[in-house]
Amino acid sequence: MLFLSHLTLVLVVVISNLLTTKVSVNAGLLLATSLVLWLGSLPLIVINMHLLRYLNAIIVSILNLALSMGSAIYNISLSHYFWIDPWSYASRTIALLRIQPNGTSFSPGSFFANDVSFIYLILLSVSVWLLFNYFLSFIIVRKRQGGNELV
């Protein structure tokens, strides 16, 4: 199902680009980038599901928007401390397209222009997702059993 939605996205982008600009895009790169973006946002799924238990959906959306914009504005996704902020994982994967999270191109001599750290980013993202998933499910089970000392 996930692969089908990514394939549909790539197909729509390729066809619309051909119809509007008459230039073909690299469909493989587009598919790989959309999959890596999805993997980069895996930890946010668990965080947001947990936040939705306590906050309104609009507040969670505004919080996500603010944290994502903060990651881009303060260039957290391009710093060495990007791993602390899960909201910067997906924007760091934009380096696959050889552009910065704010939309400007990398200079040819930039470290990120030839970076393959997205492989480590995928591993980090999946690890953080598994860790959050395990920890939050542990809290939920403890809460249901009556042990509220962790919450």
PESUL-V244708 format. One record per run of one state. SS is the DSSP state (a for helix, b for strand, c for the rest). FROM is the first residue (numbers start at 1). LEN is the number of residues. If there is no record, write none. Layout:
ss->SS from->FROM len->LEN
ss->SS from->FROM len->LEN
This chain:
ss->c from->1 len->1
ss->a from->2 len->20
ss->c from->22 len->5
ss->a from->27 len->14
ss->c from->41 len->1
ss->a from->42 len->11
ss->c from->53 len->4
ss->a from->57 len->17
ss->c from->74 len->2
ss->a from->76 len->3
ss->c from->79 len->3
ss->a from->82 len->3
ss->c from->85 len->1
ss->a from->86 len->12
ss->c from->98 len->1
ss->b from->99 len->1
ss->c from->100 len->5
ss->b from->105 len->1
ss->c from->106 len->5
ss->a from->111 len->4
ss->c from->115 len->3
ss->a from->118 len->27
ss->c from->145 len->3
ss->a from->148 len->3
ss->c from->151 len->1
